[in-house]
Amino acid sequence: MNKIKITILQPLTVISLMIMAISFFHSTATTYALPISNSHFAATYVCGSGSDTVKTSIDFGCVGKGNPILDLLFSIIRLLSDGVGLVIIASITVAGIQYIFSSGNPQAVAAASKRIQSSFTALILFLFIYAILNYIVPAGVFGL
């Protein structure tokens, strides 16, 4: 019975590592800010558009469209959603490793199983919140 559980969790650990790597490369490859080079030392990034444009020296990940406050808010939400995904994937990975090295210890197996269950509950909760936010905000929070 224990060997069956280990063979189920090993692919889950590998899959979660692959998803973590994909999300890392996706978040580093996507650049939303529009750099404006005024000098050689500091780049200037734009949040918002039109007459309401706000220039910053920090890359917040703004898209450069619409109201600058909403643009900044949406970029922070995108950053936090990337962080939530990475934390959930890391938690599932750690739980899989805990389970593999539990060696049949009932307390270690229970702790790892509880962590996996909590991670999947957090993932489902995050997906529901994501869907509700995209339904409530007409322009979409993540697709601005």
C-alpha positions in Angstrom: 0.0 0.0 0.0 2.8 2.5 0.9 4.6 1.7 -2.4 1.5 2.6 -4.4 1.2 6.0 -2.6 4.9 6.7 -3.3 4.5 5.8 -7.0 1.5 8.2 -7.2 3.3 11.1 -5.5 6.6 10.9 -7.5 5.0 12.0 -10.8 3.1 14.7 -8.9 6.4 16.1 -7.6 8.0 16.0 -11.1 4.9 17.7 -12.6 4.9 20.4 -9.9 8.6 21.1 -10.5 7.9 21.4 -14.3 5.0 23.8 -13.7 7.1 25.9 -11.3 9.9 26.2 -13.9 7.4 27.1 -16.6 5.8 29.8 -14.5 9.2 31.2 -13.5 10.3 31.5 -17.1 6.9 32.9 -18.1 7.0 35.6 -15.5 10.5 36.6 -16.3 10.0 36.6 -20.0 6.9 38.8 -19.8 7.6 42.5 -19.6 4.7 44.9 -19.3 6.4 48.2 -18.6 7.4 50.6 -21.3 10.9 51.8 -20.7 11.8 55.3 -21.6 15.5 56.0 -21.6 16.2 59.5 -20.4 19.7 58.7 -19.2 22.2 55.9 -19.3 21.9 55.3 -15.5 18.1 55.0 -14.7 15.3 53.8 -17.0 11.9 55.4 -16.6 8.8 53.2 -16.8 5.2 54.4 -17.6 2.0 53.5 -15.7 -1.2 54.7 -17.3 -1.7 56.5 -20.6 -2.6 59.8 -22.1 -2.4 62.9 -19.9 -2.6 60.8 -16.7 0.7 59.1 -17.4 2.9 58.5 -14.3 6.6 57.9 -14.8 8.5 55.7 -12.3 12.1 54.6 -12.0 10.9 51.1 -10.7 9.5 48.5 -13.1 6.2 47.6 -11.5 5.0 45.7 -14.5 2.5 48.3 -15.7 0.9 47.8 -19.1 0.8 51.5 -19.9 -3.0 51.6 -20.6 -5.8 53.5 -18.9 -5.8 55.0 -15.4 -2.3 54.8 -13.8 -3.6 53.8 -10.4 -5.6 50.9 -11.8 -2.7 50.0 -14.1 -0.4 49.8 -11.0 -3.0 47.9 -9.0 -3.5 45.3 -11.7 0.3 44.9 -12.0 0.5 44.2 -8.3 -2.3 41.7 -8.5 -0.4 39.9 -11.4 2.7 39.8 -9.3 0.9 38.4 -6.3 -0.8 35.8 -8.4 2.6 34.7 -9.7 3.7 34.5 -6.1 0.7 32.4 -5.1 1.3 29.9 -7.9 5.0 29.6 -6.9 4.2 29.1 -3.2 1.5 26.4 -4.0 3.8 24.5 -6.3 6.7 24.7 -3.8 4.4 23.5 -1.1 3.2 20.5 -3.1 6.8 19.7 -4.0 7.9 19.8 -0.4 5.0 17.7 0.6 5.8 15.1 -2.0 9.4 15.0 -0.8 8.2 14.6 2.8 6.0 11.8 1.8 8.7 10.0 -0.2 11.1 10.2 2.8 8.5 9.3 5.4 9.6 5.6 5.3 6.2 4.5 6.5 6.2 6.7 9.6 2.4 7.3 10.2 2.9 10.8 11.6 5.1 11.9 8.7 2.7 10.4 6.2 -0.2 12.2 7.8 1.7 15.5 7.8 2.7 15.2 4.2 -0.9 14.2 3.2 -2.3 17.2 5.1 0.1 19.5 3.4 -0.9 18.2 -0.1 -4.6 18.5 0.8 -4.1 22.1 2.1 -2.1 23.0 -1.0 -4.8 21.8 -3.4 -7.4 23.5 -1.3 -5.5 26.8 -1.6 -5.1 26.2 -5.4 -8.8 25.7 -5.9 -9.7 28.7 -3.7 -7.3 30.8 -5.7 -8.8 29.6 -9.0 -12.3 30.5 -7.8 -11.1 34.0 -6.7 -9.4 34.4 -10.0 -12.6 33.5 -11.9 -14.7 35.8 -9.7 -12.4 38.8 -10.2 -12.3 38.3 -14.0 -16.1 38.1 -13.9 -16.6 41.2 -11.8 -14.1 43.5 -13.5 -15.3 43.9 -17.1 -11.8 44.6 -18.5 -10.3 41.6 -16.7 -7.7 41.9 -13.9 -5.1 39.7 -15.6 -5.7 40.4 -19.2 -5.4 44.2 -19.2 
